[in-house]
Amino acid sequence: MQTIDKKILMFNIREVHFSDIPYDMDDCDFLKFQYCKNKVDVKGFTRKKELTIVIDLTQNLDTIWQNMDKKQVRYRINHAQDIGIRIRKNEEYDKFFQMYRLFIKKKGIKSLFNVFGVGSTTLESMKKNGTLFVAEYNGEMLVGTLCLEDGSHIESLLSGSKRLDADDNKKKIISCADRLIDWEIIKYAKEKDIREYDMSGIWSEEEVAKDTWKAGINNYKLAVGGKVVTCYSYQKIYSKIFRLISYIYGLKNLGRQV
């Protein structure tokens, strides 16, 4: 199990990963359990059905490789290696943090925490809780993924890149770099005997049918060859003030990025 704690003004925020079921914890104003495997009813918790993609890492590397889409994934990994894209692990958190913050700003991703002028993820939290993979090309950081792990599972927590400011050629390079990061995460996890790689959520068929952008995200993740798994997120608000704030701002997915 992995927990992320954060202080937002007077509020204590906690997000829990790699737990099968939710349960109460002390010293929280807001508590969220992300991607639980079991569907249960627990007093005070609201539940939301989620879909995610999980790669079974108990398979050998060759099987995992063959399950990847040849054109969309394997070719791009090979191309990334051929042109000299370099993967760094747990280095240059500062550069990644700057890139990530700019990326989510350009995408218009906001949370309740931005209302107070504070970001949803801090550099200190990244360093304390995450394993960072970044891809560089000709000395420039292009894309990165921050993962959580607990010995049995590894999860893609958040990603950022420079693709929103890139021309078409650079976007292709960034896509190849992104695929190489996934491959490096898989190899890293295999070396540590981690059993599952969670690619952290996809959209439902109903949502995909209404939005081509969401369909593209799903196809991008599905090409890696994982299995679609149904799971559940649970959340509980302990603070009456925090509950009022969440109601005022109408956030349905409160705390998705802590």
DRENDO-1510 file (C-alpha; in Angstrom, 1 decimal, always signed):
<recs>
REC; n; res; u; v; w
REC; 1; MET; +0.0; +0.0; +0.0 .
REC; 2; GLN; +1.2; +3.5; -0.8 .
REC; 3; THR; -0.2; +6.7; +0.8 .
REC; 4; ILE; +0.2; +10.3; -0.3 .
REC; 5; ASP; -0.4; +13.0; +2.3 .
REC; 6; LYS; -0.7; +16.7; +1.6 .
REC; 7; LYS; -1.6; +19.8; +3.5 .
REC; 8; ILE; -3.9; +22.2; +1.7 .
REC; 9; LEU; -4.4; +25.2; +3.9 .
REC; 10; MET; -6.0; +23.8; +7.1 .
REC; 11; PHE; -7.0; +20.5; +5.4 .
REC; 12; ASN; -5.3; +17.1; +5.6 .
REC; 13; ILE; -5.6; +15.3; +2.3 .
REC; 14; ARG; -4.7; +11.6; +1.9 .
REC; 15; GLU; -4.8; +9.4; -1.2 .
REC; 16; VAL; -4.3; +5.6; -0.8 .
REC; 17; HIS; -3.1; +3.3; -3.6 .
REC; 18; PHE; -2.8; -0.5; -3.8 .
REC; 19; SER; -5.5; -1.3; -1.3 .
REC; 20; ASP; -8.2; -3.8; -2.1 .
REC; 21; ILE; -10.8; -2.1; +0.1 .
REC; 22; PRO; -11.3; +1.3; +1.7 .
REC; 23; TYR; -11.3; +1.8; +5.5 .
REC; 24; ASP; -11.3; +4.8; +7.8 .
REC; 25; MET; -8.1; +6.6; +8.7 .
REC; 26; ASP; -7.3; +9.1; +11.4 .
REC; 27; ASP; -6.2; +12.7; +10.9 .
REC; 28; CYS; -7.8; +13.2; +7.5 .
REC; 29; ASP; -10.2; +15.8; +6.2 .
REC; 30; PHE; -10.5; +14.1; +2.8 .
REC; 31; LEU; -9.6; +10.5; +2.1 .
REC; 32; LYS; -9.5; +8.7; -1.2 .
REC; 33; PHE; -8.8; +5.1; -2.1 .
REC; 34; GLN; -7.7; +4.8; -5.7 .
REC; 35; TYR; -8.3; +1.7; -8.0 .
REC; 36; CYS; -9.5; -0.8; -5.4 .
REC; 37; LYS; -10.1; -4.3; -6.7 .
REC; 38; ASN; -13.1; -5.1; -4.5 .
REC; 39; LYS; -16.6; -3.6; -4.7 .
REC; 40; VAL; -17.8; -3.1; -1.1 .
REC; 41; ASP; -20.1; -0.9; +0.9 .
REC; 42; VAL; -18.4; +1.0; +3.6 .
REC; 43; LYS; -20.2; +3.5; +5.7 .
REC; 44; GLY; -19.5; +7.1; +4.9 .
REC; 45; PHE; -17.6; +6.3; +1.6 .
REC; 46; THR; -18.9; +7.0; -1.8 .
REC; 47; ARG; -17.9; +4.6; -4.6 .
REC; 48; LYS; -17.2; +5.1; -8.3 .
REC; 49; LYS; -16.6; +2.4; -10.8 .
REC; 50; GLU; -13.4; +2.8; -12.8 .
REC; 51; LEU; -11.6; +1.1; -15.6 .
REC; 52; THR; -7.9; +0.7; -15.9 .
REC; 53; ILE; -5.3; -1.3; -17.9 .
REC; 54; VAL; -3.1; -3.7; -16.1 .
REC; 55; ILE; -0.1; -5.5; -17.6 .
REC; 56; ASP; +0.7; -8.9; -16.1 .
REC; 57; LEU; +4.4; -8.7; -15.2 .
REC; 58; THR; +4.5; -12.4; -14.2 .
REC; 59; GLN; +4.8; -13.1; -18.0 .
REC; 60; ASN; +8.3; -13.2; -19.5 .
REC; 61; LEU; +9.5; -10.1; -21.3 .
REC; 62; ASP; +9.3; -11.7; -24.7 .
REC; 63; THR; +5.6; -12.4; -24.2 .
REC; 64; ILE; +4.9; -8.9; -23.0 .
REC; 65; TRP; +6.8; -7.5; -26.0 .
REC; 66; GLN; +4.8; -9.7; -28.5 .
REC; 67; ASN; +1.5; -8.6; -27.0 .
REC; 68; MET; +2.4; -5.0; -27.8 .
REC; 69; ASP; +1.1; -3.5; -31.1 .
REC; 70; LYS; +3.8; -3.8; -33.7 .
REC; 71; LYS; +3.3; -0.5; -35.3 .
REC; 72; GLN; +2.0; +1.7; -32.5 .
REC; 73; VAL; +4.4; +0.5; -29.8 .
REC; 74; ARG; +7.2; -1.9; -30.8 .
REC; 75; TYR; +8.3; +0.1; -33.8 .
REC; 76; ARG; +8.3; +3.3; -31.8 .
REC; 77; ILE; +10.4; +1.8; -29.0 .
REC; 78; ASN; +12.9; +0.5; -31.5 .
REC; 79; HIS; +13.0; +3.9; -33.2 .
REC; 80; ALA; +13.5; +5.7; -29.9 .
REC; 81; GLN; +16.5; +3.5; -29.1 .
REC; 82; ASP; +17.9; +3.9; -32.7 .
REC; 83; ILE; +17.9; +7.7; -32.6 .
REC; 84; GLY; +19.5; +7.8; -29.1 .
REC; 85; ILE; +16.6; +8.7; -26.8 .
REC; 86; ARG; +17.9; +8.3; -23.2 .
REC; 87; ILE; +15.9; +7.3; -20.2 .
REC; 88; ARG; +16.8; +8.7; -16.8 .
REC; 89; LYS; +15.4; +7.3; -13.5 .
REC; 90; ASN; +14.9; +9.4; -10.4 .
REC; 91; GLU; +16.9; +12.4; -11.8 .
REC; 92; GLU; +16.0; +16.0; -12.6 .
REC; 93; TYR; +12.7; +16.1; -10.6 .
REC; 94; ASP; +12.9; +19.9; -10.9 .
REC; 95; LYS; +12.9; +20.0; -14.7 .
REC; 96; PHE; +10.1; +17.4; -14.8 .
REC; 97; PHE; +8.0; +19.3; -12.3 .
REC; 98; GLN; +8.3; +22.5; -14.4 .
REC; 99; MET; +7.4; +20.6; -17.6 .
REC; 100; TYR; +4.5; +18.8; -15.8 .
REC; 101; ARG; +3.0; +22.0; -14.4 .
REC; 102; LEU; +3.2; +23.7; -17.8 .
REC; 103; PHE; +1.6; +20.7; -19.4 .
REC; 104; ILE; -1.4; +20.5; -17.1 .
REC; 105; LYS; -1.9; +24.2; -17.4 .
REC; 106; LYS; -2.0; +24.1; -21.2 .
REC; 107; LYS; -4.4; +21.1; -21.0 .
REC; 108; GLY; -6.6; +23.1; -18.7 .
REC; 109; ILE; -6.5; +20.4; -15.9 .
REC; 110; LYS; -7.7; +22.0; -12.6 .
REC; 111; SER; -8.7; +20.7; -9.2 .
REC; 112; LEU; -10.2; +22.2; -6.1 .
REC; 113; PHE; -6.7; +22.9; -4.8 .
REC; 114; ASN; -6.1; +25.4; -7.7 .
REC; 115; VAL; -8.8; +27.6; -6.3 .
REC; 116; PHE; -6.5; +28.4; -3.4 .
REC; 117; GLY; -3.6; +29.1; -5.8 .
REC; 118; VAL; -1.8; +25.9; -4.9 .
REC; 119; GLY; -0.9; +23.0; -7.2 .
REC; 120; SER; -2.4; +19.6; -6.8 .
REC; 121; THR; +1.0; +17.9; -6.8 .
REC; 122; THR; +4.2; +19.2; -5.2 .
REC; 123; LEU; +7.8; +18.7; -6.1 .
REC; 124; GLU; +8.4; +17.4; -2.5 .
REC; 125; SER; +5.6; +14.9; -2.9 .
REC; 126; MET; +7.0; +13.6; -6.2 .
REC; 127; LYS; +10.4; +13.1; -4.6 .
REC; 128; LYS; +9.1; +11.4; -1.5 .
REC; 129; ASN; +6.5; +9.1; -3.1 .
REC; 130; GLY; +7.4; +8.5; -6.7 .
REC; 131; THR; +9.8; +6.7; -9.0 .
REC; 132; LEU; +10.4; +9.1; -11.9 .
REC; 133; PHE; +11.2; +8.1; -15.5 .
REC; 134; VAL; +12.1; +10.9; -18.0 .
REC; 135; ALA; +13.2; +10.7; -21.6 .
REC; 136; GLU; +15.8; +13.0; -23.1 .
REC; 137; TYR; +16.7; +13.6; -26.8 .
REC; 138; ASN; +19.8; +15.7; -27.7 .
REC; 139; GLY; +20.0; +16.8; -24.1 .
REC; 140; GLU; +16.3; +18.0; -23.9 .
REC; 141; MET; +13.8; +16.5; -21.6 .
REC; 142; LEU; +10.7; +15.6; -23.7 .
REC; 143; VAL; +8.4; +13.5; -21.6 .
REC; 144; GLY; +8.2; +11.9; -18.2 .
REC; 145; THR; +6.1; +9.6; -16.0 .
REC; 146; LEU; +6.0; +9.5; -12.3 .
REC; 147; CYS; +5.1; +6.0; -10.9 .
REC; 148; LEU; +4.0; +4.7; -7.5 .
REC; 149; GLU; +5.1; +1.3; -6.3 .
REC; 150; ASP; +4.6; -1.0; -3.3 .
REC; 151; GLY; +6.6; -4.1; -4.0 .
REC; 152; SER; +3.9; -5.9; -5.8 .
REC; 153; HIS; +2.4; -3.2; -8.0 .
REC; 154; ILE; +3.6; -0.2; -10.0 .
REC; 155; GLU; +1.2; +2.5; -11.2 .
REC; 156; SER; +1.6; +5.4; -13.6 .
REC; 157; LEU; +0.5; +8.3; -11.4 .
REC; 158; LEU; +1.0; +11.3; -13.7 .
REC; 159; SER; +2.7; +12.2; -16.9 .
REC; 160; GLY; +3.8; +15.4; -18.7 .
REC; 161; SER; +5.4; +16.2; -22.0 .
REC; 162; LYS; +6.3; +19.0; -24.4 .
REC; 163; ARG; +4.0; +17.7; -27.2 .
REC; 164; LEU; +1.5; +20.6; -26.8 .
REC; 165; ASP; +4.2; +23.0; -28.0 .
REC; 166; ALA; +5.8; +20.7; -30.6 .
REC; 167; ASP; +5.7; +20.6; -34.4 .
REC; 168; ASP; +4.6; +17.4; -36.1 .
REC; 169; ASN; +8.1; +15.9; -36.3 .
REC; 170; LYS; +8.9; +16.6; -32.6 .
REC; 171; LYS; +5.5; +15.1; -31.6 .
REC; 172; LYS; +6.5; +11.8; -33.3 .
REC; 173; ILE; +9.8; +11.8; -31.4 .
REC; 174; ILE; +7.9; +12.5; -28.1 .
REC; 175; SER; +5.5; +9.6; -28.9 .
REC; 176; CYS; +8.4; +7.3; -29.4 .
REC; 177; ALA; +10.0; +8.5; -26.2 .
REC; 178; ASP; +6.8; +7.9; -24.3 .
REC; 179; ARG; +6.6; +4.3; -25.5 .
REC; 180; LEU; +10.2; +3.8; -24.5 .
REC; 181; ILE; +9.4; +5.0; -21.0 .
REC; 182; ASP; +6.6; +2.3; -20.7 .
REC; 183; TRP; +9.1; -0.3; -21.8 .
REC; 184; GLU; +11.7; +0.8; -19.3 .
REC; 185; ILE; +9.1; +0.9; -16.5 .
REC; 186; ILE; +8.1; -2.7; -17.4 .
REC; 187; LYS; +11.8; -3.9; -17.4 .
REC; 188; TYR; +12.5; -2.0; -14.1 .
REC; 189; ALA; +9.4; -3.6; -12.5 .
REC; 190; LYS; +10.3; -7.1; -13.7 .
REC; 191; GLU; +13.8; -6.8; -12.2 .
REC; 192; LYS; +12.1; -6.0; -8.8 .
REC; 193; ASP; +9.6; -8.9; -9.1 .
REC; 194; ILE; +6.7; -6.6; -9.3 .
REC; 195; ARG; +3.6; -8.4; -10.5 .
REC; 196; GLU; +1.4; -5.7; -12.1 .
REC; 197; TYR; +1.8; -2.5; -14.1 .
REC; 198; ASP; -1.3; -0.3; -13.8 .
REC; 199; MET; -1.4; +2.3; -16.6 .
REC; 200; SER; -3.9; +4.3; -14.6 .
REC; 201; GLY; -7.3; +4.5; -16.1 .
REC; 202; ILE; -9.2; +4.5; -19.3 .
REC; 203; TRP; -12.6; +5.8; -20.4 .
REC; 204; SER; -15.8; +3.7; -20.6 .
REC; 205; GLU; -17.3; +2.7; -23.9 .
REC; 206; GLU; -20.1; +5.2; -23.4 .
REC; 207; GLU; -17.6; +8.1; -22.9 .
REC; 208; VAL; -15.4; +7.0; -25.9 .
REC; 209; ALA; -18.5; +6.9; -28.2 .
REC; 210; LYS; -19.1; +10.6; -27.4 .
REC; 211; ASP; -15.5; +11.9; -27.6 .
REC; 212; THR; -12.8; +11.1; -30.1 .
REC; 213; TRP; -10.1; +12.5; -27.9 .
REC; 214; LYS; -11.0; +10.0; -25.2 .
REC; 215; ALA; -11.1; +7.2; -27.8 .
REC; 216; GLY; -7.6; +8.2; -28.8 .
REC; 217; ILE; -6.3; +8.0; -25.2 .
REC; 218; ASN; -7.9; +4.5; -24.8 .
REC; 219; ASN; -6.4; +3.2; -28.1 .
REC; 220; TYR; -3.0; +4.6; -27.1 .
REC; 221; LYS; -3.0; +2.7; -23.8 .
REC; 222; LEU; -4.6; -0.4; -25.1 .
REC; 223; ALA; -1.8; -0.8; -27.7 .
REC; 224; VAL; +0.6; -1.6; -25.0 .
REC; 225; GLY; -1.2; -5.0; -24.6 .
REC; 226; GLY; -2.6; -4.9; -21.1 .
REC; 227; LYS; -5.9; -6.2; -19.8 .
REC; 228; VAL; -8.9; -4.0; -19.1 .
REC; 229; VAL; -9.8; -4.3; -15.4 .
REC; 230; THR; -12.8; -3.0; -13.5 .
REC; 231; CYS; -11.9; -1.4; -10.2 .
REC; 232; TYR; -13.4; +1.1; -7.8 .
REC; 233; SER; -12.4; +4.4; -6.2 .
REC; 234; TYR; -13.8; +5.4; -2.8 .
REC; 235; GLN; -13.8; +8.7; -1.1 .
REC; 236; LYS; -14.9; +10.1; +2.2 .
REC; 237; ILE; -15.0; +13.7; +3.5 .
REC; 238; TYR; -14.6; +14.1; +7.2 .
REC; 239; SER; -14.5; +17.9; +7.4 .
REC; 240; LYS; -17.8; +19.7; +7.2 .
REC; 241; ILE; -16.0; +22.8; +5.9 .
REC; 242; PHE; -14.2; +20.8; +3.2 .
REC; 243; ARG; -17.6; +19.2; +2.3 .
REC; 244; LEU; -19.1; +22.7; +1.8 .
REC; 245; ILE; -16.2; +23.8; -0.4 .
REC; 246; SER; -16.5; +20.7; -2.6 .
REC; 247; TYR; -20.2; +21.3; -2.9 .
REC; 248; ILE; -19.7; +25.0; -3.9 .
REC; 249; TYR; -17.3; +24.1; -6.6 .
REC; 250; GLY; -19.2; +21.1; -7.8 .
REC; 251; LEU; -16.2; +18.8; -8.2 .
REC; 252; LYS; -17.4; +15.3; -9.1 .
REC; 253; ASN; -13.9; +13.8; -9.1 .
REC; 254; LEU; -12.6; +15.6; -6.0 .
REC; 255; GLY; -8.9; +14.9; -5.2 .
REC; 256; ARG; -8.1; +12.9; -8.3 .
REC; 257; GLN; -4.6; +14.3; -8.3 .
REC; 258; VAL; -3.3; +14.8; -4.9 .
</recs>
